[in-house]
Amino acid sequence: MNEMTPKAAAQLADEVYDVWDHDFLAAYLNKPELFGTPATGKKLEAQIGAMLWKSPDAFGVFSRGGGAYSNDLFLVFRGTSKARDWLSNASIGIEFSKTGLPVHIGFNQIFSSVLAGIKEFLAKKTSATGTIHCVGHSLGGAVANLAADWLKKNHANSVKLYTFGAPRPGVFWFARTLGTRLKEQNIYRVYHKTDPVPMLPLYPFTHAPVSNFGHQVYSSDAIVSAEAHAMGRYRKSVSQTDWAGLHGTLAPFHIDHVIEQWLRSDISPNRADSRIWEWLNSAIIWVLKKVAIGAMAVVQNTVVGLYTIADKLAWILKSGIDLTKEGGFWVERLMRKILQVLGMGLEGIKSLTQAFIRRVLLSLMEQMTLQARAAIRSLFGPR
Amino acid sequence: MSIFGKTENVYLASPLEGVILNEGAPLAGTRLLRVLSLAGEEVLEEEAVSDEKGRFSFPDRRKSIKLTPLMELVISQKIYVLHEGEKNLVWLKSKRSPEVYSELGGRPVNFRCDITSPMRRVDIGRGLFETSCQWDSIKSE
C-alpha cells in the first residue's frame, strides 16, 4: 500500500499551480519524502528526469518518485486559464475515451492533449514498475481520472487516483469500469459537500468510485459556495487527517424511500440547501428507474451534446408517462420539484409534453452550469 | 460569499530592502533583476543596483485585479544577482495571496543575500519558495 497521505496529495495538487517553468519545477520536486534527495545547482537540469508538459488547456508535471516511492511515478495535472470554458454547455456531451468508455467530451479532448506527453514520459521510465499516482484539483482532477483509466488499461503498474473538487468525468459505465480496473480502494475522491463543481455535470454523469461516497471533508459553509472549491481550502481541510478519517457519509438523497417521500411531498424544496442539485440528480435517477426498466442503458449510450442528453432524458420520461398512470405521476412530481428549485412557474405541468420536459431539464442543466461556470471562470482570474 | 468577487489592489511584490554579499563581503555596484509574472503570462522585469555598502531595494508592485473566492491567484517572483557574467537565482517564490508582505508573513529584518549560499526550500504559507537569502526575524506589519 504505497498510498500518499491526504496532506501530501493535496500539496501536489495545490503546488502544481505554481509550476510555470523549469525553476519552479525543480522547486516543486524538492520534496524529499516523495521525490528523494533533490539535485542541486547546475546539475539540476540534467538530473531532474521529470517533465513539464504544456498544452493549451492543461499542464502536467510528470516525475519519478524517490525514497519510499523510488519505484513509483507521479502524474499531476491542472487546468490552464485558457481552459476556462470546460463546463460550458457546448462542451458537455459524451464520446468514447481512448479506452472505449463513454466520457465527457470536453475532458476527453483536454486529456487527449496531454496524452502525448504521458506517452513520451512513460517511454523513458520503463524501469519503474511500482505505483503510478495520478493527482489533480478541479479540471485537473477530471483529467487525472481519464489518465488513471488509460494508464491502467495500457500498463501493468498499479494506479492510484487522488482528486480534489473534481467534476464528474464520465457516465456510470466509465465510473464503474474505472473502479474495477483500479480497484475502488485506489480512488481517493476528496470533495467538500458545498463545492458546486463535483455536483456537475448532472446525470448520466457519475463519479467513481460508484459503491461509496468518496472522501468528503467538512466545510463550514451552509450553502453551495465558490470558496469551497478553492484548492487552499482543500489543503486546510485534509491537513490533519488520514484517509480513514475522511470517509464520505450516506446522505438522505442516496436512500430510495427518502427520495420517494421527497418527491411525494408538497413542501417546496429549500432552494438554498447546499445539496439541492444532488437531491434533483438523485430524483432524476429514481424516476428514470421507476418509469422505464432499461432506460438507464439508453441514456448511457454515446450521445453528443447537452441538447441530445436532454432530448434523450425527455423522451424516456415521456415514454414513461404514456406507459402507465404511475409513471405520469412521478414525472409530474419531478418536474414540479425542478421548477420550484429554479423558481419557475408551474404552468405547463398539466400537459407534460416531451418538449416541455426537455425545456425544464435544459433549464436545470443551464442553471447548474451557470453557477459552476461563474466559479470556474474566476479560478484563473481576470482576462 | 459572492462568486463574482471584488476588485482589489494585489501586491505582485512587496517592497524589499537588503544587502547583497559575496562570501560575507558587500558587493557594491551589482545589478539585481526582479522578474514578476501573473499566472505565468504577464511579465514585469526591473533592475536595481547595489550601493557602496551592498544595499539594494525594490519598490512594491501593485495591480488592480478582480479577485474572486475561487481564483487560484499565482504570482511568480524571481530575483537574480548579475555578477561576473553569471545570473545567480537567489529568490524563487510563488505568491498565492494578494496582501503586502505575504511572501514572508511580514517585513524581514536584516535581509541579506550571499551569492555563494545555496538555495534552500522555505516553508512559509502557501506557494513554492526557495531562496539563498537570510533574515534575522520577520516584523509583522
Interface residues (C-beta under 8 A of the other chain):
Chain A: D14 E15 Y17 D18 V19 W20 D21 D23 F24 A27 Y28 N30 T40 G41 S81 D221 I223 S225 A226 E227 H229 A230 M231 G232 R235 Q371 A374 A375 I376 S378 L379 F380 G381 P382
Chain B: M1 I3 F4 G5 S37 L38 A39 G40 E41 I65 K66 L67 T68 P69 L70 M71 E72 L73 V74 S76 K78 L89 L92 S94 R96 P118 M119 R121 R126 G127 L128 F129 E130
